[in-house]
Amino acid sequence: MKAAVLHEVNQPLVIEDISVKKPGAHEVLIKTAIAGLCHSDLHFIEGLYPHPLPAVLGHESAGIVEQAGSEVTYVQPGDHVVTCLSVFCGTCDNCTTGRPNLCLNTDVKMPPGKSTRHQWDKAPQLHTFLNLSSFAEQMLVHENAIVKIRKDMPLDRAALIGCGVITGFGAAVNTAKVAAGETVAVIGCGGVGMAAVNGAYVAGAGRIIAVDTNPVKLQLATKLGATDLVNPNDGDPVEQVMNLTDGGVHHAIECLGLKLTAEQSFQMLAVGGTATIVGMVPFGEKIELHGFAFLRERKIQGSSMGSNRFRVDMPRLVELYLQGRLHLDDWISNRIKLDEINEGFKAMKEGKVIRSVIDFGIV
């Protein structure tokens, strides 16, 4: 099969011929239908986060089951599925206390360098990325890395749910627990930020302030539920938010992963407010906050994949989309083929797209 392989950081991905092993007892072989290009992939391409190389990147995807391992009962060939990097074991402390996204069982959630699912006729070993590696025509994954969805859900929209949507929507609904009537600022209106805006809207937020430097993205945010728009090019975004709200927001959700915007998310909080950091702040980067602000019970927290319970959350997101409440139709800016993947990441870096998706042409 064909796959896009990252050999060195800050170098183009190379289309290679590779293969995967047959499914083990608890593994599932999937024919990849759609793979989204996520900013998290770009972080690894640029070396901002470490990962053993060479590797097949990609983690936002949907496809159709081809084969199921001997112990798999959850899916069968022909089922439509969405993948999620939050693979879970179901038995550890985090899983059994309702936080499967934080599962630490390394027999299931294999750390970088441990997986040997991929094969090729070269050296060194080809690594799996985040237990998925969806920039390939097939994926071999643990059975707890997928969720079965109804077949009338378009697979291109479904793929978005697997990472960008659950990360942003879940940050608003699961992690921040936005309540009806509260004020929310979302910093960064890429795919994840758009999902956070939409999530805050579904949760009943009274005001949703979208913060971005791209006017086109800001206008799209209004379609997803934003009530106010802030462009940092027009002045200090913290000051703008403070003026709009007369003292700050209940929730600030940061979706860019920058030191500056992480600090700004905390600075724009009202007394008792909470900043939720969703963006991947570069590895080793530190943020600075004024200690006095904590005396007014302001809080800052992280959100990993939207604090998801993906076997529960994703079918619900599918229903919200089919009911017209989760707006995904405007997300896909560009459809590309696998061999156009480098052009797709170039468009992402230039801020020209909300989401590019690789269409493998199977549906």
Secondary structure, 3 states (H helix, E strand, C coil): CEEEEECCCCCCCEEEECEECCCCCCEEEEEEEEEECCHHHHHHHCCCCCCCCCEECCCEEEEEEEEECCCCCCCCCCCEEEECCCCCCCCCHHHHCCCHHHCCCCCCCCCCCCCCCEECCCCCCCEECCCCCCCECEEEEEHHHEEEECCCCCHHHHHHHHHHHHHHHHHHHHHCCCCCCCEEEEECCCHHHHHHHHHHHHHCCCEEEEECCCHHHHHHHHHHCCCEEECHHHCCHHHHHHHHHCCCEEEEEECCCCHHHHHHHHHCEEEEEEEEECCCCCCCCCCCCCHHHHHHCCEEEECCHHHCCHHHHHHHHHHHHHCCCCCCCCCEEEEECHHHHHHHHHHHHCCCCCEEEEECCCC
